[in-house]
Structure formats: C-alpha cells, structure tokens
Amino acid sequence: MRKSLAVLLVILMFTPLASAGVLSGSTIFLSEIAGKTNRTAEISLSLMAISSASKGLNWSVENIVTNLTELLLSAQNPDGGWGYYLQDTSNVPDTAYAVIALVKAKSNVDPRILSRVNSAIERGVNYLLKAENEVGWGYVPNTSPAFYPTVLSIWALGEYGYSYTASFLWNPIDYIKSTKPEIPKYEALALRVIAYHAVGYPVSNSTVDEIENLLYSENLTMKERAMLTYALELVNPFDFNTAKLLLELESYAKTSLKYAYWVSAPETMFSSPEVIETTAYALLALSVPAHYVGPISKPTNPYALPCEELLSLQNPDGGWPVVAGGSSNEKATYYSLLALCKCYHTNETINKALSWMRERFYSDGKWMVFNNRFSPGFYYALETLLHYGLLNQSEREWAINVIRESQLNYGIGLWGNDLGPQPYQTALAIKALLDLGVSPSDPLIQKAKNWLLSISKTGWGIYVTTPYFSYMLKPDVLTTLTVIEALENITPKKELMPHVQWLLQQRVDGGWAPFKEYFDQFYNRVIVGKPTVELTVRVTDLLLRFGYNYTNETLHFVLRAKDTGKINGKPVEIAFTIMYLSRYHFIPPVTLYEIENAFLSEPFEVITVGLNSTERAGIINSLHQVFGQNFMLSNSTSIGSGYYIVIAPYGRYDVSRYNPYIRFEVTGKSVYLGPYNATLDSIVVIPGSTANGMVLFVLYSTKSKWMAVELFTTGFIKYLRGNAMLFTYENGRVKQYVVG
C-alpha cells in the first residue's frame, strides 16, 4: 500500500462522522482511493464496483471509470496478463480480476478507448486459457492448481461469456466444489457462488440457505459479510429477507466528509482493514437493486385524442362514412362533428360537413314523407343542424310536419318499416320532436310512449306486426338504449327500471355489444357479442343517470380499444373515443424510482386503512430509519394534492385517477397488474401523481396484509423499482414481479 493511501485511511478513521449518501459516498471513496494504490486486485475491484453502481447514481461515472481503465490498460504485460502490483510479472488471480473489471467497465467507459479495452480483454482471456492445466489454475502458469486462482478464473471467463457447458470448465468447476480452499472459508463460499453465477452453473437451495443463515449470524468479518451479501443477491430473487440483510450491511458503513466505506478489521493505525476490498464488495452488493431500475420510460398521454385519424376519414363531399372508404353517412357525420369540437379543426372542415348535412336534411325528409317511413339519417341531420343553431322557425315547423307525416299509413300510426311500427324508429321520432320543442304532453308523443311501454318489460328489439298477432324478436342493446334515452325525461324512472336492469345484464367483456350473445345458424353455435365504444359509452352515461357507475371500467375499455386499434377506420367509434377521453385530464406519469427520490426530500403523509397501532408505528419507524424524518401518519383517509403513502385494502381507492398507465384490476379472486395476475393473497405497489405531488399505493387483502407491513419493516421499501410491482408469497418466500 502506498504511503498516501495509508495516510488517507488514518485521516478517515479519526475524522468525525457526517451524513453521506452511502451509494454515492462509497463510489466517491473508491474512485479516490483506487488511484492511491498500485495493487491490481484493488484497482480492479474498485472499477467493478463503480461500474456496477452507475445505474443507481444520478451523476456520471464515465471519467472515473475511464481513468481507472486506462490505469489497468497501461499495466497489462506483453503476455496479456497482470501482476500483483502494476508492472509486476503476470499471475492468474490478478489477471482474472483485471479481466472481470474491464468487462464490467465497458458500458461506462469513454467510447474512444473501447476498442483498446476489447483488445485487452481478449489478451487477458487468452492468458487465462493458456494457463489452465487439466484440473484448474495455479497462481502462475505451469503450477499446481489452487482454489483461489481457479475460482477467479471461472468468474472471469463467465463474465467474458463462457458457460459452464464449455468442456474446459467441467474439471475446474468440480475442483472448486471438492478442494479445500487456501483462503478463509466464507470468502471461498462467496467466490464459489459468484463464479457459479457468472458461468450460469446452478446453485442449490441448501447453499442459498447456508448463506442466509451465515448472514444472520454475528461471526463474520465485514469483508465476508459484504462478499456473502453480494453472492446471495446474484443467485436469489431479491426479496424481503435480502433487503433486510442489505440494509444491515449498509448500516455498518462508516461515513466521513463526503465518503462512505467499510472496514474489515479493528480500526487502528497499525491494522490492515482491507478497506478497498471490503468497500468494493459492499458497493457491489448495494448496486444489485439499482440494476433493476432500468431506463425510466415516459409514456405518451394515454388520453391523447385520435383527432388526426378522424379528420383523415372525412369524404370529399364533407361527410364521414360508417367505415373508411364508404359513402358518407348522417350518423357517422353527426358524431364526427361532435367529436371535432374537442379537437383542432378548420372552419372549412366543419362547413363542408354542415353543407352536406343540410342537403341530407331535406332529401331525407322528402323521402320520409313520400314513403311513410322514418329515416334515422334524417334524425342525425336534424340533430346536427339543431346543435349548430342552423334551423330557423319555419324550418323547425317543416321538420315537425315531416316527422308527423312520415308515420306508417297503416296500423296504429307510429313510425317503422315494412315489418310495422318499430321501437327504434319510434324512439328517434320522439327524441326529434322533443328536441324541436314539441311538448311531452302532445298526444302523438304520449301515444308513442304508451305503445313502447306496452310491448316489453325487458328491453326492446325488432317488432313484427301481422294481421293476426304481433311479437318482438330478441331485444338488442342499441334499440333498448335509444328507447330509454327517448323516454327518460318524460316517464317515471320506476317504469324504465326493468329495461335498465336488462341493459345491466348485457355487459360483456368490459363493455356493451349489440347483442350479449347470439345464435349463428350457419355454424350452429352461440357467439358472444363484441362490445363497441359507441354502445359502451352511451350505456355507461345512461346507467350513471340511473345510479349505476361504470365510468372507471369504461375508461379502461375505451383506452384498450384505442391502443389495440379496434377503433381504426370507424368514425363513430373514433368519435366516441374522442368524446369520452376528452373528459379526463392528462396525469403526469410517475415511476417507483421517482417516488423513492421524493422520499428523500418531500414531506409524506402516510394513510393507513385497516392497520392496528403497532403496525402503523412499525411502518413509520422503518420509514424514519431508512429515509429520514419526512413521514407522518395522516389523520384522514383522503388524498389531497401533496405527497402520500396509502396502505389500504383492495378496492378502497380508485388508482386509475392517479395512474391511468398501469392496468390494475381486482376481479373476483384475482388481481391483475400490467401483464401479471395473481390471487388476492398478494399485494401491489403502484405509484401515482397528485395535483402537486405523488402518491404511493400499497394495496392488500386480509390474507396479504402482513406483506404490506413487511414491505416497510424489512426495509424493502428502499428497493422499489419499475413502473409498479406485484408481490406474492410462494413456497415460503416473497416473490416479486416488476412492471417495466
């Protein structure tokens, strides 16, 4: 060890302790102290640790990594190896350390020296391959094998890309299984597991249990604790137990000035604390959770309106078709115009459409009178002109007369088609007359209303009239919806409730289809209907007026329909998507990583629902220990505009109000989060945005409440990652799923 290094250690050991971010502080410590040693292993371990920590830091380590890499490159010998000290004769262990370090450094090194790094790695690997004997590796080529150089060589070759299936590694792997190590046994155990992981060799559950048990004991040096913790993280899914052990390792860190470090021997001026090796392995352990964070992707606004597509579907005559490429249609044009009010558009677009609709208003009206039939096209042309205030009094009177004169010239004098009076056409006629200002008490409207209420108690459909009897075919959603819309303001609600109940029962696959199911005679089978955005939105709005709230479910349905392309090329579907999504405001996306950053700087209120005083106290105490004093129990269960942690049972809060980007549903006995699903014996962790802050939801069931508590009390809360997380309890362990 150089004299300057020894002096720095003495200064640190006897400097009053101050607070330092442990991940950042240990990175800074190694970056400075590694330049004051000339031992290849110490430089290499420091380089490994700093490179691994890069993903968990909010500052770049490229210059540090590049400088340490240059130091190793300059010390490589002509034979491709490295020595114990820089410029010493090559040996196997130090060559292995250097190769591992250079491989790990590649993602953070200055790209201008990357080709030199790759060349150095190749030469180092060739040195190791030539140095192998039939059993393993000795400390230098052509010597008897030993555990330490063999296990390090396996690790290095694994980092380079070799698998344990390579035949030249079979004997060395068997050797490190059976030989007695010449280094401390717990360090040997850690290195063996690290090497196994590098080459993909399976690690037994008994070995994992052995490491966990050792880490819960007190009979370890700090270096052994750091090495074993790192080894455990590599081969065991990061869970509550691992988080607890990692926090314990972190608690042993010494902080001084801007540094954080670990020592593995009594802190005296004359001892050898192995501070570089111990700190490097500790930093490697702390860096493993950071690797799960990954890049933070900012999703686009989920409520973005598909206005451009709707505009592109307008026909040259000014109208919109039912499907792309078809002839213009009054209904499609009506809803397209309503939707464009939520978008940017030109007056030319609107004027062309209105001109086309005015022409249809007159031509459809004349057709109705001539044929004694009611045209749905006339209804939508009329509603368009009324919406824009484009009908004068004489035109309104003309429209009323057209509707009256278009009644069937046989039967009971209502509106329909060749099959006789029809609920759908009659409902449209009622709506049109009411919108034109005709009184609800008008005899014609009352006659039509009474007829509709007399022919069915459970929905309406096509009605067939013969000279001898009349009957209704299978009720459908569109007709029933349209009739209720026409009657709801002129009929007591209790008279319409049976039909509303029928509508409720027609929900299928998250929405409403024309038929919930129907019989296909050609294939002789029952087919489940495919819900549409139009019917789903219209039924949702109607049901809300009758006290049934499906707005959240419909929001998810509309978003899925948009994202999966089911609305493409269909102006009515696109129009209803625009109109429904325009009701929602854009919520900034937030990740669990951003929540954790906020834990360090913002005041959080902790809302707990269903927890006892002991559980609440344990959660607050853990948050204070891990993140500081920025947390306080809330006296309310309401989420305001600031920063919150909400721990509550499933179903208590509408998470989509705070995070519409993550699919989260609780249906029956299942929980769905992103692409994953689990039973209710699980918990979910979902971040969200408030008006001026953030909220972290930790949601549980009765059987999984203990996991929600231990998420905090084990310290795992410090290692959240991704866009959301799902935790289950399987085979005696907490298993986690990260939504990226």
C-alpha positions in Angstrom: 0.0 0.0 0.0 1.3 3.4 -0.9 2.1 5.9 1.9 -0.6 8.3 0.6 -3.2 5.6 0.9 -2.2 4.8 4.4 -2.4 8.5 5.4 -5.9 8.8 3.8 -7.2 5.8 5.8 -5.8 7.2 9.0 -7.5 10.6 8.3 -10.8 8.9 7.6 -10.7 6.7 10.7 -10.2 9.6 13.0 -12.4 12.2 11.3 -15.8 12.9 12.9 -18.6 11.2 11.1 -21.1 13.1 8.9 -24.0 12.1 6.8 -23.3 10.8 3.3 -25.4 9.0 0.7 -23.9 5.5 1.1 -24.1 4.5 -2.6 -22.7 7.8 -3.8 -20.3 8.2 -0.9 -18.7 4.7 -1.4 -18.4 5.4 -5.1 -16.5 8.6 -4.4 -14.4 6.9 -1.8 -13.3 4.1 -4.2 -12.8 6.5 -7.1 -10.2 8.5 -5.0 -8.6 5.7 -3.0 -8.1 3.4 -6.0 -5.8 5.9 -7.6 -3.6 5.7 -4.5 -2.9 2.0 -4.6 -0.8 0.1 -7.1 -2.4 -3.3 -6.4 -4.1 -4.7 -9.5 -6.8 -6.5 -7.4 -7.7 -3.4 -5.5 -7.9 -1.3 -8.6 -9.9 -4.0 -10.4 -12.4 -4.4 -7.6 -12.9 -0.7 -7.3 -13.5 -0.5 -11.1 -16.0 -3.4 -10.9 -17.9 -1.7 -8.0 -18.0 1.8 -9.5 -19.2 0.5 -12.9 -21.9 -1.6 -11.2 -23.1 1.4 -9.1 -23.5 3.6 -12.1 -27.2 2.7 -12.6 -28.1 3.8 -9.1 -26.4 7.2 -9.2 -27.7 10.5 -10.5 -24.3 11.5 -11.8 -22.0 10.1 -14.4 -19.0 7.9 -13.5 -17.6 7.8 -17.1 -14.5 9.9 -16.3 -13.7 7.8 -13.2 -14.2 4.5 -15.0 -12.1 5.7 -17.9 -9.2 6.8 -15.7 -9.2 3.5 -13.8 -9.5 1.6 -17.0 -6.5 3.5 -18.5 -4.6 2.5 -15.4 -5.2 -1.2 -16.0 -4.6 -1.0 -19.7 -1.2 0.6 -19.1 -0.2 -2.2 -16.7 -1.0 -5.1 -18.9 2.1 -7.2 -19.7 3.1 -8.4 -23.2 1.9 -11.9 -22.4 -1.6 -10.5 -21.8 -1.6 -10.9 -18.0 -1.4 -8.6 -15.0 0.8 -8.8 -11.9 0.1 -8.4 -8.1 1.4 -4.8 -8.4 1.2 -2.8 -11.5 4.0 -3.7 -13.9 4.8 -6.9 -11.9 5.1 -10.3 -13.5 1.8 -11.7 -14.6 -0.2 -14.1 -12.4 -3.5 -15.8 -12.7 -5.6 -14.2 -9.9 -4.7 -10.6 -10.8 -5.3 -11.3 -14.5 -8.7 -12.7 -13.7 -9.6 -9.6 -11.6 -8.5 -7.3 -14.4 -10.5 -9.1 -17.0 -13.6 -9.0 -14.8 -13.2 -5.3 -14.2 -12.6 -4.4 -17.8 -15.7 -6.4 -18.9 -17.9 -4.6 -16.3 -16.3 -1.2 -17.3 -17.3 -1.4 -21.0 -20.7 0.1 -20.5 -19.4 3.2 -18.8 -16.0 3.8 -20.4 -15.2 6.6 -22.9 -16.3 5.1 -26.3 -13.0 6.3 -27.8 -11.0 3.7 -25.9 -13.5 0.9 -26.2 -11.5 -0.9 -28.9 -8.4 -0.9 -26.7 -10.5 -2.3 -23.8 -11.8 -5.1 -26.0 -8.3 -6.0 -27.2 -7.0 -6.0 -23.6 -9.8 -8.3 -22.5 -9.1 -10.7 -25.4 -5.4 -10.9 -24.5 -6.2 -11.4 -20.8 -8.6 -14.2 -21.6 -6.0 -15.9 -23.8 -3.5 -15.7 -21.0 -6.0 -17.5 -18.7 -6.9 -20.1 -21.2 -3.2 -20.9 -21.8 -2.5 -21.0 -18.0 -5.1 -23.7 -17.3 -3.9 -27.2 -16.5 -6.1 -30.4 -16.6 -7.7 -29.7 -13.2 -7.8 -25.9 -12.9 -5.4 -23.0 -12.4 -2.4 -22.4 -10.3 -1.2 -19.0 -9.2 1.0 -18.8 -12.2 1.1 -21.0 -15.3 2.5 -24.5 -15.1 1.9 -24.8 -11.3 -0.4 -27.0 -9.3 -4.0 -25.9 -9.1 -5.3 -24.0 -6.2 -8.8 -22.9 -5.2 -8.3 -19.1 -5.3 -6.9 -18.7 -8.9 -9.3 -21.4 -10.2 -12.4 -19.8 -8.8 -11.4 -16.3 -10.0 -10.6 -17.7 -13.5 -14.0 -19.3 -13.7 -15.6 -16.0 -12.7 -13.5 -14.1 -15.3 -14.3 -16.5 -18.1 -18.0 -16.4 -17.1 -18.0 -12.6 -17.3 -16.4 -12.8 -20.7 -19.3 -15.0 -21.9 -18.3 -18.7 -21.4 -20.9 -21.0 -19.9 -20.4 -23.9 -17.6 -21.3 -26.2 -20.5 -17.9 -25.4 -22.1 -15.9 -28.7 -21.7 -12.7 -27.0 -20.5 -14.6 -25.7 -17.4 -16.0 -29.0 -16.2 -12.9 -30.1 -14.3 -12.3 -26.7 -12.7 -15.9 -26.5 -11.5 -15.6 -30.0 -10.0 -12.3 -28.9 -8.4 -13.7 -25.8 -6.6 -16.5 -28.0 -5.3 -14.3 -30.5 -3.6 -10.9 -28.9 -2.8 -10.1 -27.3 0.5 -9.7 -23.6 0.0 -6.5 -21.9 1.0 -8.4 -18.7 1.7 -10.9 -18.0 4.6 -13.9 -20.5 4.1 -16.6 -17.9 4.0 -14.8 -15.8 1.4 -14.3 -19.0 -0.5 -18.0 -19.8 -0.3 -18.9 -16.3 -1.6 -16.4 -16.5 -4.5 -17.6 -20.0 -5.4 -21.3 -18.8 -5.7 -20.2 -15.7 -7.6 -18.3 -17.8 -10.1 -21.2 -20.3 -10.5 -23.4 -17.3 -11.3 -21.0 -16.0 -13.8 -21.0 -19.2 -15.8 -24.7 -20.0 -15.2 -24.0 -23.0 -13.0 -27.0 -23.9 -10.8 -26.7 -23.0 -7.1 -28.5 -25.3 -4.7 -31.2 -24.1 -2.4 -29.2 -25.5 0.5 -26.3 -23.2 -0.4 -28.6 -20.2 -0.6 -30.0 -21.2 2.9 -26.5 -21.6 4.2 -25.5 -18.1 3.1 -28.7 -16.6 4.6 -28.1 -18.3 7.9 -24.5 -17.1 8.0 -25.6 -13.5 7.3 -28.0 -13.7 10.2 -25.1 -14.7 12.5 -22.6 -12.4 14.1 -19.5 -14.4 13.4 -18.4 -12.8 10.2 -15.8 -10.2 9.3 -17.2 -7.2 7.4 -15.5 -8.4 4.2 -17.1 -11.8 4.5 -20.5 -10.1 5.1 -20.1 -7.9 2.1 -19.0 -10.8 -0.2 -21.7 -13.1 1.0 -24.4 -10.5 0.7 -23.4 -9.8 -2.9 -23.3 -13.5 -3.7 -26.7 -14.1 -2.2 -28.2 -11.3 -4.3 -26.8 -12.8 -7.5 -28.4 -16.2 -7.1 -31.6 -15.5 -5.0 -34.5 -13.3 -6.2 -34.3 -10.0 -4.3 -36.9 -10.3 -1.6 -37.8 -9.0 1.9 -35.1 -11.2 3.5 -32.4 -10.0 1.1 -33.5 -6.4 1.6 -33.2 -6.7 5.4 -29.7 -8.2 5.1 -28.6 -5.5 2.6 -29.9 -2.8 4.9 -27.9 -4.4 7.7 -24.7 -4.3 5.6 -25.4 -0.6 4.8 -25.8 0.2 8.5 -22.2 -0.8 9.1 -20.9 1.8 6.6 -18.6 4.5 8.0 -19.3 8.0 6.8 -16.7 10.7 6.9 -16.8 14.0 5.0 -18.2 13.1 1.6 -17.1 9.4 1.8 -18.7 6.1 2.8 -16.6 3.0 3.4 -16.5 -0.3 5.2 -13.5 -1.8 7.2 -13.0 -5.4 8.0 -10.5 -5.2 10.9 -10.1 -3.2 14.1 -9.7 0.5 13.3 -6.2 1.2 14.4 -3.3 2.9 12.8 -1.3 -0.4 12.5 -4.0 -2.8 11.4 -4.9 -3.8 7.8 -8.6 -3.0 7.5 -8.9 -4.3 3.8 -10.9 -1.2 3.3 -10.8 -1.3 -0.5 -11.8 -4.9 -0.9 -14.5 -4.7 1.7 -15.9 -1.4 0.4 -15.8 -2.7 -3.2 -17.8 -5.9 -2.4 -20.2 -3.8 -0.2 -20.8 -1.4 -3.1 -21.3 -4.4 -5.5 -24.0 -5.6 -3.1 -25.7 -2.2 -2.8 -25.6 -1.9 -6.6 -27.6 -5.0 -7.4 -31.0 -3.5 -6.7 -30.1 -0.5 -8.8 -29.7 -2.8 -11.8 -33.4 -3.5 -11.7 -34.4 0.2 -12.1 -33.7 0.3 -15.8 -34.4 3.3 -18.0 -37.4 5.4 -17.0 -39.7 5.5 -19.9 -42.2 8.3 -20.1 -45.3 7.0 -21.7 -47.3 9.3 -24.0 -50.5 10.8 -22.8 -53.0 7.8 -22.6 -55.8 10.3 -23.2 -54.4 11.6 -26.4 -57.3 12.1 -28.8 -57.2 10.4 -32.2 -58.3 13.6 -33.9 -55.9 13.3 -36.9 -57.3 9.9 -37.9 -60.9 11.2 -37.7 -60.1 14.2 -39.8 -58.4 11.9 -42.4 -61.6 9.9 -42.8 -63.7 12.8 -44.0 -65.0 12.2 -47.5 -64.6 14.9 -50.3 -68.4 15.7 -50.0 -67.9 16.7 -46.4 -69.5 13.8 -44.7 -68.0 10.8 -42.9 -68.6 7.1 -43.7 -69.5 4.3 -41.3 -66.2 2.6 -42.2 -63.2 4.0 -44.1 -63.8 4.2 -47.8 -67.6 4.0 -47.6 -70.2 6.6 -48.6 -70.9 9.4 -46.3 -73.4 8.6 -43.5 -75.5 11.0 -41.4 -74.9 9.3 -38.1 -71.2 9.0 -38.6 -71.1 12.7 -39.7 -73.1 13.8 -36.7 -70.8 12.1 -34.1 -67.7 13.1 -36.0 -68.7 16.7 -35.8 -69.4 16.5 -32.1 -66.0 14.9 -31.5 -64.2 17.5 -33.6 -65.3 20.2 -31.1 -62.8 18.5 -28.8 -60.0 18.8 -31.4 -58.3 21.3 -33.5 -60.0 21.7 -36.8 -60.6 24.2 -39.6 -63.8 26.0 -40.4 -63.6 24.5 -43.9 -63.9 21.0 -42.4 -66.9 21.9 -40.4 -68.6 24.0 -43.1 -68.2 21.2 -45.7 -69.8 18.7 -43.3 -72.7 21.1 -42.4 -73.4 21.8 -46.0 -73.6 18.1 -46.7 -75.8 17.5 -43.7 -78.2 20.3 -44.7 -78.6 18.7 -48.1 -79.3 15.3 -46.4 -81.8 17.0 -44.0 -84.1 18.0 -46.9 -83.6 14.9 -49.1 -84.1 12.5 -46.2 -87.2 14.5 -45.1 -88.8 14.3 -48.5 -88.0 10.6 -48.7 -89.8 10.1 -45.4 -93.0 11.8 -46.5 -93.1 10.0 -49.8 -92.5 6.6 -48.3 -94.2 7.0 -45.0 -91.1 5.7 -43.3 -88.8 7.2 -40.7 -85.2 7.7 -41.7 -82.5 7.6 -38.9 -80.4 9.6 -41.3 -83.0 12.5 -41.1 -82.8 12.3 -37.3 -79.0 12.8 -37.3 -79.1 15.5 -39.9 -81.7 17.3 -37.9 -79.7 17.0 -34.6 -76.6 18.3 -36.3 -78.4 21.5 -37.6 -80.1 22.0 -34.2 -76.7 21.6 -32.4 -75.2 24.4 -34.6 -78.3 26.6 -34.4 -78.8 26.5 -38.1 -82.6 26.0 -38.3 -85.0 28.9 -38.4 -88.6 28.7 -37.1 -90.1 27.8 -40.5 -87.5 25.0 -40.9 -88.3 23.7 -37.5 -92.0 23.6 -38.3 -91.3 21.9 -41.6 -89.3 19.2 -39.8 -92.1 18.7 -37.3 -94.6 18.2 -40.1 -92.2 15.8 -41.9 -92.0 13.6 -38.8 -95.8 13.6 -38.3 -96.4 12.8 -42.0 -93.8 10.0 -42.1 -95.9 7.8 -39.8 -96.9 4.4 -41.2 -100.1 4.7 -43.3 -101.4 1.5 -41.7 -101.6 0.0 -38.2 -101.6 2.3 -35.2 -100.0 5.2 -37.0 -96.4 5.1 -35.5 -93.0 5.1 -37.1 -91.4 2.0 -38.5 -90.7 0.0 -41.7 -92.2 -2.8 -43.7 -92.5 -5.0 -40.6 -94.7 -2.4 -38.9 -94.1 0.0 -36.1 -90.6 -0.2 -34.7 -89.3 0.8 -31.3 -86.0 2.2 -32.7 -87.6 4.5 -35.3 -90.4 5.5 -32.9 -87.8 6.4 -30.2 -85.8 8.5 -32.7 -89.0 10.3 -33.7 -89.9 11.1 -30.1 -86.4 12.4 -29.5 -86.6 14.6 -32.6 -90.0 16.0 -31.7 -88.9 16.8 -28.2 -85.7 18.5 -29.4 -87.8 20.5 -31.9 -89.8 21.9 -29.0 -92.9 19.8 -29.2 -94.5 19.4 -25.7 -94.1 16.0 -24.0 -97.9 16.0 -23.5 -98.5 16.1 -27.2 -101.0 13.3 -28.0 -98.7 11.8 -30.6 -95.7 11.6 -28.2 -97.9 10.2 -25.5 -99.3 7.6 -27.8 -95.8 6.6 -28.9 -94.6 6.4 -25.3 -97.5 4.3 -24.2 -97.1 1.9 -27.1 -93.4 1.4 -26.3 -94.0 0.7 -22.7 -96.8 -1.7 -23.5 -94.9 -4.1 -25.8 -92.0 -5.1 -23.5 -90.7 -5.1 -19.9 -87.2 -6.3 -20.6 -85.7 -4.4 -23.4 -86.7 -3.7 -27.0 -85.8 -5.1 -30.4 -87.2 -5.5 -33.8 -91.0 -5.7 -33.7 -93.1 -7.8 -36.1 -96.7 -7.0 -36.8 -99.1 -9.3 -38.7 -102.9 -9.1 -39.2 -103.3 -11.8 -36.5 -100.6 -11.2 -33.9 -97.5 -9.2 -33.1 -94.3 -10.2 -31.4 -90.8 -8.9 -30.6 -87.6 -10.6 -31.8 -84.6 -10.8 -29.4 -84.1 -7.4 -27.7 -80.9 -5.6 -28.6 -78.8 -3.1 -26.8 -79.0 -0.3 -29.4 -82.8 -0.3 -29.6 -83.2 -0.6 -25.8 -80.7 2.2 -25.2 -82.3 4.5 -27.7 -85.8 4.0 -26.3 -84.7 4.7 -22.7 -82.9 7.8 -23.9 -86.1 9.0 -25.6 -88.4 8.2 -22.6 -86.2 9.0 -19.6 -87.3 12.7 -19.3 -91.0 12.0 -19.9 -91.5 8.8 -18.0 -91.2 8.0 -14.3 -87.9 6.2 -13.7 -89.5 3.2 -12.0 -91.3 2.4 -15.2 -88.0 2.2 -17.0 -86.0 0.3 -14.4 -86.8 -3.2 -15.7 -85.3 -2.2 -19.0 -82.3 -0.6 -17.3 -81.8 -3.8 -15.4 -81.9 -5.7 -18.6 -79.2 -3.4 -20.0 -77.1 -4.0 -16.9 -77.2 -7.8 -17.6 -75.9 -7.3 -21.2 -72.4 -6.2 -20.2 -69.8 -8.4 -21.8 -66.0 -8.3 -22.0 -65.9 -4.9 -20.3 -68.5 -3.2 -22.4 -71.7 -3.5 -24.3 -72.3 -5.1 -27.7 -75.4 -5.0 -29.9 -76.2 -8.5 -28.5 -74.5 -10.1 -25.5 -74.7 -13.3 -27.4 -76.5 -14.6 -30.4 -77.0 -17.9 -32.3 -75.2 -18.3 -35.6 -77.4 -20.6 -37.7 -74.7 -21.1 -40.3 -72.2 -22.6 -37.9 -74.9 -23.8 -35.4 -73.3 -22.2 -32.4 -73.7 -19.4 -29.9 -71.4 -16.4 -30.4 -70.5 -13.9 -27.8 -71.0 -10.3 -28.9 -68.1 -7.9 -29.4 -68.6 -4.6 -27.5 -68.3 -1.3 -29.2 -67.1 2.0 -27.9 -70.3 3.8 -29.0 -72.6 1.5 -27.1 -70.3 1.2 -24.1 -70.1 4.9 -23.7 -73.8 5.6 -24.3 -74.9 2.8 -21.9 -72.4 4.0 -19.3 -73.7 7.5 -19.4 -77.3 6.3 -19.3 -76.7 4.0 -16.3 -74.9 6.7 -14.4 -78.1 8.8 -14.6 -79.9 5.8 -13.0 -77.4 5.3 -10.2 -75.0 2.7 -11.7 -71.4 3.8 -12.1 -69.2 2.1 -14.7 -67.1 5.1 -15.6 -63.8 3.6 -14.5 -64.4 0.3 -16.2 -65.5 2.1 -19.4 -62.4 4.3 -19.3 -60.2 1.2 -19.3 -62.3 -0.3 -22.1 -62.0 2.8 -24.3 -58.3 3.0 -23.7 -57.8 -0.6 -24.7 -59.9 -0.2 -27.8 -57.8 2.8 -28.8 -54.5 1.2 -28.0 -55.3 -2.1 -29.8 -56.6 -0.4 -32.9 -60.2 -1.7 -32.6 -61.5 1.7 -33.5 -59.3 2.3 -36.6 -61.2 3.2 -39.7 -64.5 3.6 -37.9 -65.5 7.2 -37.5 -68.3 6.6 -35.0 -66.0 4.6 -32.7 -63.2 7.1 -33.1 -65.7 9.9 -32.3 -66.9 8.3 -29.1 -63.4 7.6 -28.1 -62.5 11.3 -28.5 -65.6 12.5 -26.7 -65.1 10.1 -23.7 -61.4 10.6 -23.3 -61.7 14.4 -23.5 -63.4 14.2 -20.1 -60.2 13.2 -18.5 -57.1 15.4 -17.8 -53.6 14.3 -18.5 -51.9 12.9 -15.4 -48.1 13.0 -15.5 -46.6 9.5 -15.4 -44.5 8.6 -12.4 -42.3 5.6 -11.6 -41.4 3.9 -8.3 -37.9 5.2 -8.8 -39.2 8.7 -8.8 -41.2 8.0 -5.7 -38.1 6.9 -3.9 -36.2 10.0 -4.9 -39.1 12.0 -3.4 -38.9 10.1 -0.1 -35.5 11.8 0.5 -36.8 15.3 0.0 -40.5 15.7 0.3 -42.9 15.5 3.3 -45.1 12.5 3.0 -48.4 11.8 4.8 -48.9 8.1 5.5 -52.6 7.0 5.2 -53.3 3.6 6.7 -56.6 1.8 6.4 -57.2 -1.4 8.3 -53.9 -1.4 10.2 -53.5 -1.5 14.0 -51.4 0.9 16.1 -48.4 -1.5 16.3 -48.4 -2.0 12.5 -48.6 1.8 11.9 -45.8 2.5 14.4 -43.6 -0.1 12.8 -44.1 1.4 9.3 -43.4 5.0 10.4 -40.3 3.9 12.4 -38.9 2.0 9.4 -39.5 5.0 7.1 -37.7 7.2 9.5 -34.7 4.9 9.8 -34.4 4.4 6.0 -35.3 7.8 4.6 -35.3 10.3 7.4 -38.0 12.2 9.3 -40.2 13.3 6.3 -43.0 11.0 7.2 -46.1 11.4 9.4 -49.3 9.5 10.0 -52.3 11.2 8.4 -55.4 11.9 10.4 -57.5 11.4 7.3 -58.1 8.8 4.6 -58.5 11.4 1.8 -55.8 12.0 -0.7 -55.0 15.7 -1.3 -52.7 17.5 -3.7 -49.4 16.7 -1.9 -47.2 13.6 -1.2 -48.8 10.5 0.2 -48.2 6.8 1.0 -51.5 5.0 1.0 -51.7 1.5 2.6 -55.2 0.1 2.2 -57.3 -2.9 1.2 -58.0 -3.6 -2.4 -61.0 -1.7 -3.7 -60.7 1.2 -1.3 -59.2 3.7 -3.8 -59.6 4.3 -7.5 -56.0 4.0 -8.5 -56.7 5.0 -12.1 -57.4 8.5 -11.0 -53.7 8.8 -10.1 -52.1 6.5 -12.6 -54.0 5.6 -15.8 -50.9 4.0 -17.4 -50.9 0.7 -15.4 -53.5 -1.9 -15.9 -54.8 -2.7 -12.4 -58.0 -4.6 -11.8 -59.4 -6.7 -9.0 -61.9 -9.2 -10.3 -63.4 -11.9 -8.2 -60.5 -13.7 -6.5 -57.8 -12.4 -8.9 -55.6 -9.3 -9.1 -54.3 -8.0 -12.4 -51.3 -5.7 -12.6 -49.8 -4.9 -16.0 -49.1 -8.3 -17.7 -49.3 -10.3 -14.4 -52.1 -11.8 -12.4 -52.3 -13.4 -9.0 -54.7 -14.4 -6.3 -55.8 -12.0 -3.6 -53.1 -13.4 -1.4 -50.8 -10.7 -2.9 -50.0 -7.1 -2.6 -49.5 -4.4 -5.3 -47.3 -1.3 -5.2 -48.4 1.4 -7.7 -47.1 5.0 -7.9 -49.3 7.8 -9.0 -49.5 11.6 -9.4 -51.5 14.1 -7.4 -52.1 17.7 -8.3 -48.9 18.9 -6.8 -47.1 15.7 -5.7 -47.1 12.0 -5.8 -48.8 9.0 -4.1 -47.6 5.5 -3.5 -50.3 2.9 -3.2 -49.6 -0.3 -1.3 -52.8 -2.4 -1.6 -53.5 -5.7 0.2 -56.2 -8.2 1.1 -56.9 -9.6 4.5 -54.6 -12.6 3.9 -51.7 -10.4 2.5 -51.8 -7.5 4.9 -48.7 -8.9 6.6 -46.7 -8.5 3.4 -47.8 -4.8 3.1 -46.4 -4.2 6.6 -43.2 -6.1 6.0 -42.6 -4.2 2.8 -41.7 -1.4 5.1 -40.4 -3.1 8.2 -37.9 -5.2 6.3 -36.6 -2.1 4.5 -37.6 -3.4 1.1 -39.4 -0.1 0.5 -35.9 1.3 -0.3 -35.5 -1.0 -3.2 -38.7 -0.4 -5.2 -38.2 -0.3 -9.0 -40.0 -0.2 -12.3 -43.4 1.3 -13.0 -45.3 -0.9 -10.5 -44.7 -4.1 -8.5 -46.7 -7.2 -7.6 -45.7 -9.4 -4.6 -46.9 -12.9 -4.0 -45.9 -15.5 -1.3 -44.8 -18.8 -2.9 -43.1 -21.7 -1.4 -42.2 -19.9 1.8 -40.7 -16.9 0.0 -42.0 -13.5 -1.1 -41.8 -13.4 -4.9 -41.8 -10.1 -6.8 -42.9 -9.2 -10.3 -41.8 -5.8 -11.8 -43.9 -4.0 -14.3 -41.4 -2.3 -16.6 
